[in-house]
Amino acid sequence: MNKYRKTNAANSTKTYNKHAIEDPTNNIYEAISIIAKRSSQINSEIKKELHDKLDEFATHNESLEEIFENKEQIEVSRFYEKLPKPYAIAVQEWLDNKIYFRDTKSETEQ
């Protein structure tokens, strides 16, 4: 159903080793910037997927008085609520070397 369900990212706040985070770039700020960009990408992907799934249950009534609670819709929403947060997934991907990045500064100097 969702590729982020299989991640081993933390579901709650966790302390990480600063050196493990900064090792690939030798710069903690650059590493955090890369992780933040990946976190935004993950958030967008999850949000789009959730909206697509919820649209399957949408009823297009012109009457606002008719609001139905759909059990399947509630299940889908709960599933996405239980996923690790996008930042946690991004940090785990970073630590697992699953994020591709390149140093554009050194490419322009050559």
C-alpha positions as CSV (number, residue, x, y, z in Angstrom):
1,M,0.0,0.0,0.0
2,N,2.7,2.4,0.9
3,K,6.5,2.2,0.5
4,Y,7.1,4.2,3.6
5,R,5.3,1.6,5.8
6,K,8.3,-0.7,5.4
7,T,10.8,1.9,6.7
8,N,12.6,1.4,10.0
9,A,12.3,5.1,10.9
10,A,11.5,6.1,14.4
11,N,7.8,6.8,15.2
12,S,8.8,9.2,18.0
13,T,11.6,11.7,18.7
14,K,15.0,10.1,18.7
15,T,18.5,11.4,19.4
16,Y,21.0,10.8,16.6
17,N,24.8,10.7,16.5
18,K,25.8,14.1,15.1
19,H,28.9,12.5,13.4
20,A,26.8,9.9,11.7
21,I,24.6,12.7,10.2
22,E,27.5,14.9,9.0
23,D,29.9,12.2,7.8
24,P,28.7,12.0,4.1
25,T,29.1,15.8,3.6
26,N,31.6,16.7,6.4
27,N,29.2,19.6,7.1
28,I,26.3,19.3,9.5
29,Y,24.4,22.2,8.0
30,E,24.6,20.9,4.5
31,A,23.5,17.4,5.7
32,I,20.5,18.9,7.5
33,S,19.6,21.0,4.4
34,I,19.7,17.8,2.3
35,I,17.6,15.9,4.8
36,A,15.1,18.8,5.0
37,K,14.7,18.8,1.2
38,R,14.1,15.1,1.2
39,S,11.6,15.4,4.0
40,S,9.6,17.9,2.0
41,Q,9.6,15.5,-1.0
42,I,8.4,12.7,1.2
43,N,5.7,14.9,2.8
44,S,4.5,15.8,-0.7
45,E,4.4,12.2,-1.9
46,I,2.5,11.0,1.2
47,K,0.1,13.9,1.0
48,K,-0.7,13.2,-2.7
49,E,-1.1,9.5,-2.0
50,L,-3.5,10.2,0.9
51,H,-5.6,12.6,-1.1
52,D,-5.8,10.1,-4.0
53,K,-6.9,7.4,-1.7
54,L,-9.5,9.7,0.0
55,D,-10.8,10.8,-3.3
56,E,-11.8,7.2,-4.0
57,F,-14.3,7.5,-1.2
58,A,-15.5,11.1,-2.0
59,T,-19.2,11.5,-2.8
60,H,-20.0,14.5,-4.8
61,N,-23.3,15.6,-3.4
62,E,-24.5,19.1,-3.8
63,S,-26.2,19.0,-0.4
64,L,-23.8,19.9,2.5
65,E,-26.3,18.4,4.9
66,E,-25.5,14.9,3.8
67,I,-22.2,13.9,5.4
68,F,-21.5,10.2,5.7
69,E,-18.7,8.7,7.8
70,N,-17.1,6.0,5.7
71,K,-15.3,3.3,7.7
72,E,-12.8,2.6,4.9
73,Q,-12.0,6.3,4.8
74,I,-11.4,6.4,8.5
75,E,-9.1,3.3,8.2
76,V,-7.1,5.0,5.5
77,S,-6.7,8.1,7.5
78,R,-5.6,6.2,10.6
79,F,-3.1,4.2,8.5
80,Y,-1.4,7.5,7.4
81,E,-1.5,9.0,10.9
82,K,0.5,6.0,12.2
83,L,3.3,6.4,9.6
84,P,6.6,7.8,10.8
85,K,6.9,11.6,10.2
86,P,8.5,12.6,7.0
87,Y,11.6,14.0,8.8
88,A,12.1,10.7,10.5
89,I,11.9,8.8,7.2
90,A,14.3,11.3,5.6
91,V,16.9,11.0,8.5
92,Q,16.7,7.2,8.3
93,E,17.2,7.3,4.5
94,W,20.2,9.5,5.0
95,L,21.7,7.2,7.6
96,D,21.1,4.2,5.3
97,N,22.8,6.1,2.4
98,K,19.6,6.0,0.3
99,I,19.6,9.7,-0.5
100,Y,21.5,10.8,-3.6
101,F,23.2,14.2,-3.4
102,R,25.9,16.0,-5.3
103,D,28.3,18.8,-4.4
104,T,27.5,21.5,-6.9
105,K,30.1,23.8,-5.4
106,S,33.0,21.4,-6.3
107,E,31.5,20.8,-9.7
108,T,31.7,24.6,-10.5
109,E,35.3,24.9,-9.3
110,Q,36.6,22.3,-11.7
